[in-house]
Amino acid sequence: MTVIQTKYVPGRYGLGTEFAESKIPIEYSKNFVNRFINLNGDAEKRQGIKQLGNTISGTPTITSLHEFIDNNGSSTIFAGTAGALWSLNETTGVWTQILTGKNALERFISGQMGDKHVFVNGSDRNFYTDDAGASFSELQALIVRGRTSSSATSTTGLTDSNVDNWLQNTFVTENDLVYNSTRNGYGIVTSVGGGGISHTTIGTGGTGLGQTSGDQAAGDFYQVIDLVELNIFEQNSGFDNFSIATSGTATNQIRVSGVDFSATQIREGDYVFNTTRSAVARVNAVSANLTVTSVASQTANDSIQVYKSAMPIADWFHVHYARAYYIDSREPARVRISGPNDPQDMTSFRGNIAVDQFYGARQPQAERLLSLKTFQSYLVAGGERNVYVDRGINPIADSSAQNTDFLPVGLFPQGLTSRFGMDSIGGSLNFAANDGIRNLAAGADADSFQTANTSEAIKSEMAEAIKTASKDEIITTHYPRRNWLLCKVGDVIYNFNYTPYFLQGEVRANPYGSWSKFTGKFAEQKCFLVRRTGDLICAGAGGKVYEFDQGSYSDDGQNIQTILETGWLTMNEPQESTQVRSGVFVKPQFETSLPITYTITATGDYSILSQDTVTTTSQGVGQIGFAVIGSSQIGGSRILNEKLPLRWRGEQFKLRISTDDTKGPDIITGITVYGNILGKI
């Protein structure tokens, strides 16, 4: 019999479930829960969550979090619930409802461009706030706005002294929409001249939305909104935007023979121009027929044209180098792009919608885009079928003399599984694919891209979790403060930690990173936001918003259970052996501030005398008394280094260390195993 002792440290690559249990390398762990590998290579317990502000009235489920930054640098937090937004007063901790009436079935997506914080949900019209939620306005596709001037302004035309030449200085064209905000009336542009524009009547003699209580006159405030044709009617040459109203058409209803409007792209808020009545109406509801605002004398055989705003109803909003990018919910393979520095500028020098990035034509299969992200000078579009990478910052020629610089440099067929499953970590981008978390990085020439599975060590486990999880429960969040990419899948967060580690006197980059699993209330949250300060907040059921990683080691008062479980060990790695071993003692090394109880289990691969468990508490080390200053006992040591009896028997064995409490800091630095080898070595 030979006496042997071996010291083990936590596997620096963390969780490694892709390996056969008997083949897990010593650098990985079979189970690694609610801990992470820190700079020293130790297994440190994660911190928990604590409530931010009061509970929102009615305890709704919170599905989105947003941060507005005003021009003075002040921050306001918004929480999105079913069709509503709430604002937090961080001084009083009170949440106040600031918006209602949106589609309760859709989540808010948002982003800020300049002083406008823009919200979209794929159903309602895009809207924004520029005053921290005191008011909200529809995000219109504005071509020009101003104030009418001179006697040339009338009920059927307007001029503006600030516009020298409407043909040269604006992109206004026929069939754009004039909105007189002073009179609350609308007209369709019928012609554009150098000195002004003509439009359908806005005044007491108008029809439809053009009928107002007073006539348009000099000094009125106006906007011109970019409209584009909504080609939903089948004509001899294809589809177009005009047709003839048929029987059943009335002042508030439009019917067209053979057309079921609910099966077309027309939406509530689009516009109908009745050319027979020279009147514009807004669509109020869509079914087999259209319900519209009233147009006097509207009837069958009237000629109609339908239009939509050049501002799409967006599934997703993103900002890439001073331009707004919108995934169009009506054509989800198409991205609409704004002009520079203005999310409402949707018109180019060509006089039409500013964009055109149509991803459905880049490959031979149908596509649906879910999300857009930026890293470095690259725009990444995540589709259900492919992930697309373009290099450049100017996709649109804003004038006839300007060139574009957008260049496709990558197309990856793994596809994106969730609109929330893509995030940049600076020099690369990670996305949730069907086979786990994948990484995108530029090649040496910046015009070629490679992808690799970042989650290779847990690939099968993560792929199965992704397959069964609800799509909106797959969320990636980059947390720069810790160098973490938090990948929520269902009620588990798979944490990718790319922190360097200290080895042999120097700090080294970890080429593989390390994985661990976070469980508990933190992982059950439904939305996550990294604030401008770097703080991570999250929210979910029960109307509560939480701060993460703020010194608490509980999840809103609940215990955090931690597990570190090794693969099979032999005490003389990396060699394999069939010699029988028997365990006698272990000497763990834990670093704590408060008394923490650890349960240590050793399991051998023999059925008799092959498992043993010991429980130890860190408070017994160097203890003089029970008085406490701060978080440390007087005279106590932060380090537990005690020899404990732990017996097992087998050719190999594995160790499991667990805790279940609300205490921390809690760091496992290593464990020394003492045992015997039976027979000669």
Steps between C-alpha positions, in 0.01 A plus 500: 500500500629843405386823666432781252364852506391719208380858491223593259396851396179598323513422128590828335270438202193449720208286391578217257195282442584417137754240613414147607489502879798268525697718258445850642841673496629629830468857365119461489224428751204267467278745681575865571204696632479860627876537504750638250874477445663820626833660413686266736340192349284446810131409504322808635131518590300744287327790667123527506220744429326759713192703422528837326216730599158393618284229350301616198129532573305187411819286499504460119755295311774730373620404155735786408734756656620823341726793592449855373791746521407867461721777360631576848609141555223412747367144488141375520407132517185370331341159556269348239199288597197385297444800272625749759814684609606599851761752612716477813567793731833381638483747789165379637510148354150545355399355162243712312299388199575737211347322198214259433298374208762318294470137389514298820624188319821661369825595672650845462835525321678833530812700433611860516616720215590855594236634738231254387445169677314289244264212585373233259301180548418377149131579542444860604646801323853584610506770766755695700565723798751781523402619848559195725150366447303815579351468152507259205454571129465285191826471309404640162695487173547876484628663183464857618327693775453868559257790497297623208563851374375771260168551333578213264401256774138395461274203567648321198867599515778623725829683491775536759747791503769265630475282187653682203416238240278201573626311199870546579503523880253229601410145401123567500317331214142448388293278731693591812288602799466854639402524867398842627542466876344841565175394330538125562436432135655288225541538126663301219767681297380542142795693356835649601639826362802707581305748710264265682285189494137436410283249687141395558290739706580560868224723636132531564426394144716190516389140498618209717803585710529827307187644660596731788331768707714772345675558170875447455677838505838665535659432839368145533739223603529208258683176424543315172506123556652263246244253367571205274264290294347196666470262207233256612259497206553255219507674163576378146869580536539368853412676823433869547350738757177603321159343457126570483277482808214256463156438650487545876739795501377784723630811674695290755551177309676390183439175316678377189370196312721194539727663760524380860691788656598292803710283267695800367773721645267789583498592869313725736641854457559473125333748266238483225479779241156517344581677176133528407428701817848660517516378859748317719391254772686299761447126544352432844452123475579222256284195434364370170410866450657826614356719774618857437450852629196663348496618138175677410310345208750215459330220313543215253685580176723758669865477399738434789875484555665355811825619657718422796750718678862462393559439869455123537318334786816345636570165663845625603677836537877545483750783457812442289732797464245784511227327299188327626433146373151350515400140428172546315224286653311494167807372315717337769786426261536872431680766704400865464780749566473867592703794383791617717439621857121490482282191559209678327684571173384219273532677163798510264591725209315252279179624660408167651569287803862529605585135537544192337664211667293202392647189661246271340687527168844411635445126490250266338282431803226694677628711789370681806725744686481502878765743622775747409827567683820697449857413585792708380403623150286194427122472489369153583148397401374189673255299293325176585685330215828693479707760682625775266802725551558827310801727539445874469319799644342663192244270338312785334598771253352815657576694185563411138873567547546278807629144497400214727745276683286203608667168418366152586781310673324206663195274478465220753231234462474410869230768538386694806257331737371804688473874437658551844777247438774714346754731665838658436788463744712759320734328258255227411133415510326201653160365402270220609486248217331161489826332606584733790674836533708588196768764460558723197842657449667675208787339315836660441380709205178621672295396195465137598336350806525179692259345746565250776287343771596681821298249700677190364565367852124498575371481144250215531353625827458853368364391161234290671411787734470741206280255310247473782503858635252771406667727243470813713654307790827478306684820591866597477630792709855628498606607850833682452562561870570130550603408142194278479258405227182390677304257282155439645326191364174428677559531874877444482770753419803348331774745587795535265788658693788636293694641796879445476657284769818523705746216444871464573545862595318663210148580382408298191210518260277197525476370141185297571337705775305311764136401532279467803128483570309760700168386642248640745292816491763695306482252212119507503480869402359584157701807398845642569657843447854625551471865595730779388678468838577133430245379758289201395129507579237235428129441543226245448193371681353676802554863401852519642817639345832383645861613511759226454851473643464772763656321798210272590545121495131412492240521225255747654541321834495150355791260545744452214601136465852444369651178364851412391524139382806352335525227240655167596846537661786255563743695728777465240360684197544499208586131522220245500522201733299198608656489847259523790515813712345578834437854621575598859494879544443821309628845579293763322602860462216750520521877528205667672405792722192352667443152644407283201407132512637276224391147418778292344423165342749251358377216279713205394407259224465200733156419636622423855664771712504716190335821621531728800382849593637753744365840602724780618448864595758767440432683830712259705832609355710726721192605691540691825149626562175582334545876484499636147648813348364555151459152356795325669516347845760643735813292471346282232658390175338529158658170400382155606784247472391206715556126455170309498431125492344389171508136395441343159630203303552432129727526202383860462288749690331836467440790738197719554500819708172680560354786703147631542484840672486877467863565599814621329765561391553129448801374305618142447874508434573126503477170684772252595407132500686250721477131429665165442585306186462129558785293358815625329501813288 
